[in-house]
Amino acid sequence: MSATIDHLQLDHRVRVLQDFRDARGRRCQTGETAVIRGMELDWPRQEVFIEWEREGAIERLAFSLAAKSGPRSGAMRDYFSVEERVPLFKDTLAGRAQQRLTELKNSVPVLVEQPVNDPSRYPEAVARIWALAARRRFDDGQQQVQLVLSAGPDEPDRLERLAGDMVELAEMYVLSPDIDVYDWLRGCAIDLWYAWGSQATSGGEGTIRGQRIRAAERRIPARP
């Protein structure tokens, strides 16, 4: 629900400048403050509505478009001053971070206790590593990492692939309060990248691989 009514703005605190009653008889007194959460224009009823949040409760004010006195379109400045912006919690940095963390927790795979050692089930193996890490079963997670590597010795890109996937897992926890989970995923990813880098067969190839490793480290920086 949104509309433009004079100088009033959504998610801003307003202060009542003089006493008034709205079209439904609700009384507002000078000095009261509230945060506007919605504004609506109802043409059929010839009314405008303001929903504001005051002391934790949402109130709905109604004003007639035909009014000749009191708060009305074109005269809201006489009755309200606009103060600071007060965003909804979900729209703040903390709120968005909390939402991301909730989504992250909800996306953790179901833990399969049986280790995955079939090369064709690589995605399941990575999902199991994630599930184990999220539950802080790091030793079991490391065992699954080794199973992934040993299960595909004939795949030359398996180490590189797993290193990249571990970076992606760690990246999801960069801002998470689960620092232990992040640190384990990050350490595992970096170890895999350096193991991959050590397989370079020439100086030129080593330089290129080193650049890839630096890029991975920038994506998942060490946390204090």
C-alpha positions as CSV (number, residue, x, y, z in Angstrom):
1,M,0.0,0.0,0.0
2,S,1.6,3.3,-1.1
3,A,0.7,6.7,-2.2
4,T,2.0,10.2,-2.1
5,I,0.3,12.6,0.3
6,D,1.9,16.1,0.4
7,H,5.3,15.8,2.1
8,L,4.6,12.6,4.0
9,Q,7.0,9.7,3.3
10,L,6.8,6.0,4.1
11,D,9.0,4.6,6.9
12,H,9.6,8.1,8.3
13,R,8.7,9.3,11.8
14,V,6.2,12.1,11.9
15,R,5.3,14.5,14.7
16,V,1.8,15.9,15.2
17,L,2.0,19.7,15.2
18,Q,-1.6,20.4,16.4
19,D,-4.5,18.4,17.8
20,F,-6.9,16.9,15.3
21,R,-9.4,14.1,14.8
22,D,-9.5,12.0,11.7
23,A,-12.6,11.1,9.7
24,R,-13.4,8.3,12.1
25,G,-13.1,10.4,15.2
26,R,-9.6,9.1,16.3
27,R,-8.0,11.9,18.3
28,C,-4.3,12.7,17.8
29,Q,-2.6,15.2,20.1
30,T,0.2,17.7,19.6
31,G,3.7,16.2,20.1
32,E,2.7,12.6,19.5
33,T,5.0,10.7,17.1
34,A,4.6,7.7,14.9
35,V,6.2,6.0,11.9
36,I,4.3,5.9,8.7
37,R,4.1,2.4,7.3
38,G,1.5,2.8,4.6
39,M,-0.5,5.4,2.7
40,E,-3.4,4.7,0.4
41,L,-5.8,6.7,-1.8
42,D,-9.4,5.3,-2.1
43,W,-11.0,7.1,-5.0
44,P,-14.5,5.4,-4.7
45,R,-14.7,6.4,-1.0
46,Q,-13.0,9.7,-1.6
47,E,-10.7,9.1,1.4
48,V,-7.0,8.8,2.0
49,F,-5.6,6.5,4.6
50,I,-2.4,6.6,6.6
51,E,-1.2,3.5,8.5
52,W,1.4,4.4,11.2
53,E,3.2,2.5,13.9
54,R,3.0,4.0,17.3
55,E,4.2,2.3,20.5
56,G,4.5,-1.1,18.7
57,A,0.9,-1.0,17.3
58,I,-0.4,-0.2,13.8
59,E,-3.1,2.4,13.6
60,R,-5.1,3.4,10.6
61,L,-6.1,7.0,10.1
62,A,-8.7,8.1,7.6
63,F,-9.1,11.6,6.0
64,S,-11.8,12.8,3.6
65,L,-10.8,14.3,0.3
66,A,-13.7,16.7,0.6
67,A,-12.6,18.0,4.0
68,K,-12.3,21.8,4.3
69,S,-10.5,21.8,7.6
70,G,-8.1,19.5,9.6
71,P,-5.5,17.2,8.0
72,R,-6.2,16.8,4.3
73,S,-4.5,16.7,0.9
74,G,-2.7,20.0,0.5
75,A,-2.6,20.8,4.2
76,M,-0.7,17.9,5.8
77,R,2.3,20.2,6.5
78,D,0.2,22.1,9.0
79,Y,-0.4,19.0,11.0
80,F,2.7,16.8,10.6
81,S,6.4,17.4,10.5
82,V,8.6,14.7,9.0
83,E,11.6,13.5,11.0
84,E,14.1,10.7,10.6
85,R,13.7,7.6,8.5
86,V,12.9,4.5,10.5
87,P,13.1,1.4,8.2
88,L,11.4,-1.9,9.0
89,F,13.9,-4.2,10.7
90,K,13.8,-6.5,7.6
91,D,15.1,-3.6,5.5
92,T,18.1,-2.8,7.7
93,L,21.5,-4.3,7.4
94,A,21.0,-6.4,10.5
95,G,17.6,-7.5,9.3
96,R,18.9,-8.5,5.9
97,A,21.8,-10.4,7.5
98,Q,19.4,-12.2,9.8
99,Q,17.3,-13.2,6.8
100,R,20.3,-14.5,5.0
101,L,21.3,-16.5,8.0
102,T,17.8,-18.0,8.4
103,E,17.8,-18.9,4.7
104,L,21.2,-20.5,5.1
105,K,20.2,-22.6,8.0
106,N,17.1,-23.7,6.2
107,S,19.1,-24.7,3.1
108,V,21.6,-27.0,4.9
109,P,21.2,-30.5,3.4
110,V,19.8,-33.4,5.4
111,L,22.6,-35.4,6.8
112,V,23.2,-38.8,5.3
113,E,25.2,-40.9,7.7
114,Q,26.5,-43.3,5.2
115,P,29.7,-42.0,3.6
116,V,29.6,-41.4,-0.2
117,N,32.4,-43.1,-2.1
118,D,30.8,-43.5,-5.5
119,P,32.5,-41.1,-8.1
120,S,29.2,-40.7,-9.9
121,R,27.6,-39.3,-6.7
122,Y,29.9,-36.3,-6.5
123,P,27.1,-33.7,-5.8
124,E,25.8,-35.9,-2.9
125,A,29.3,-36.1,-1.5
126,V,29.7,-32.4,-1.5
127,A,26.2,-32.0,0.1
128,R,27.3,-34.4,2.8
129,I,30.4,-32.4,3.5
130,W,28.3,-29.3,3.9
131,A,25.8,-31.1,6.2
132,L,28.6,-32.5,8.4
133,A,30.4,-29.1,8.6
134,A,27.1,-27.3,9.5
135,R,26.8,-29.7,12.4
136,R,30.4,-29.2,13.4
137,R,31.4,-32.8,12.6
138,F,34.6,-31.7,11.1
139,D,36.5,-34.9,11.4
140,D,33.7,-36.7,9.5
141,G,33.7,-33.9,7.0
142,Q,37.4,-34.3,6.4
143,Q,37.0,-38.0,5.9
144,Q,34.3,-37.3,3.2
145,V,36.6,-34.9,1.5
146,Q,39.3,-37.6,1.3
147,L,36.7,-40.0,0.0
148,V,35.8,-37.6,-2.8
149,L,39.4,-37.3,-3.8
150,S,40.2,-41.0,-3.7
151,A,37.0,-41.9,-5.4
152,G,37.9,-40.1,-8.6
153,P,41.7,-40.6,-9.2
154,D,41.2,-40.8,-12.9
155,E,39.5,-37.4,-13.1
156,P,42.3,-34.8,-13.4
157,D,40.0,-31.9,-12.5
158,R,38.4,-33.5,-9.4
159,L,40.8,-31.7,-7.0
160,E,40.2,-28.3,-8.7
161,R,36.4,-28.9,-8.8
162,L,36.2,-29.8,-5.1
163,A,38.4,-26.8,-4.2
164,G,36.1,-24.5,-6.0
165,D,33.0,-26.0,-4.5
166,M,34.5,-25.7,-1.0
167,V,35.1,-22.0,-1.6
168,E,31.4,-21.6,-2.6
169,L,30.4,-23.4,0.6
170,A,32.7,-21.2,2.7
171,E,31.5,-18.1,1.0
172,M,28.0,-18.6,2.2
173,Y,29.3,-18.4,5.8
174,V,31.4,-15.3,5.4
175,L,29.0,-13.2,7.5
176,S,27.6,-16.1,9.6
177,P,28.1,-16.1,13.4
178,D,29.1,-19.8,12.9
179,I,32.7,-18.8,12.8
180,D,33.9,-22.4,13.5
181,V,32.0,-23.6,10.5
182,Y,33.3,-20.8,8.3
183,D,36.9,-21.4,9.4
184,W,36.7,-25.1,8.8
185,L,35.2,-24.7,5.3
186,R,37.7,-22.0,4.5
187,G,40.7,-23.9,5.7
188,C,39.6,-27.0,3.8
189,A,39.1,-24.9,0.6
190,I,42.5,-23.2,0.9
191,D,44.3,-26.5,1.6
192,L,42.7,-28.0,-1.5
193,W,43.6,-25.1,-3.7
194,Y,47.3,-25.2,-2.5
195,A,47.3,-29.0,-3.2
196,W,46.0,-28.3,-6.7
197,G,48.6,-25.5,-7.1
198,S,51.5,-27.9,-6.1
199,Q,50.6,-30.0,-9.1
200,A,51.9,-27.4,-11.6
201,T,54.4,-28.8,-14.0
202,S,56.1,-25.6,-15.1
203,G,56.8,-22.1,-13.8
204,G,54.3,-20.6,-16.1
205,E,51.6,-23.0,-15.0
206,G,52.5,-22.4,-11.4
207,T,52.0,-18.6,-11.9
208,I,48.6,-19.1,-13.4
209,R,47.6,-21.5,-10.6
210,G,48.9,-19.1,-8.1
211,Q,46.6,-16.4,-9.5
212,R,43.6,-18.7,-9.1
213,I,44.6,-19.4,-5.5
214,R,44.9,-15.7,-4.7
215,A,41.4,-15.1,-6.2
216,A,40.0,-17.9,-4.0
217,E,41.6,-16.4,-0.9
218,R,40.1,-13.0,-1.7
219,R,36.6,-14.5,-1.8
220,I,37.0,-16.1,1.6
221,P,39.2,-13.9,3.7
222,A,40.4,-14.9,7.2
223,R,38.1,-13.6,9.9
224,P,39.4,-12.1,13.2
